[in-house]
Amino acid sequence: MARAKDFRGLEFSAPFYFENTNSSFNCFIEWHKKLMDQNKMEKVIVGMEPTGHYWFNLAHFLTCFNRMDRVEIFSLN
């Protein structure tokens, strides 16, 4: 699940649910790009909760395949 919030914690949309697959990761990218355009945002920070191993695939997909421009990734503790 992903959520999109601004720096004040206000949500841009309902949560986005996706599976741990390449096609779902591409849907995640399209979702965030649409929200960026709608809200005139120039940068995204993707935070991932490092519980279990599930976040590794998305982090790898986003960084190694350079799928997202203007994005920072970090793990939440």
Residue pairs with C-beta under 8 A, 6 or more apart in sequence:
1 15
1 16
1 17
1 18
2 15
2 16
2 17
2 18
2 28
2 31
2 32
3 11
3 15
3 16
4 11
4 12
4 13
4 16
4 31
4 32
4 35
5 11
5 12
6 12
6 39
6 41
12 35
12 38
12 39
13 35
16 28
16 31
18 24
18 25
18 27
18 28
20 54
20 57
20 58
22 61
25 57
25 58
25 61
25 62
25 67
26 67
28 58
29 67
29 68
32 44
32 68
35 41
36 42
36 44
42 70
43 70
43 71
43 72
44 68
44 70
44 71
44 72
45 71
45 72
45 73
45 74
46 62
46 68
46 71
46 72
46 73
46 74
47 73
47 74
47 75
47 76
48 55
48 58
48 59
48 73
48 74
48 75
48 76
49 55
49 75
49 76
50 75
50 76
50 77
55 75
59 73
61 67
62 68
62 71
62 73
63 73
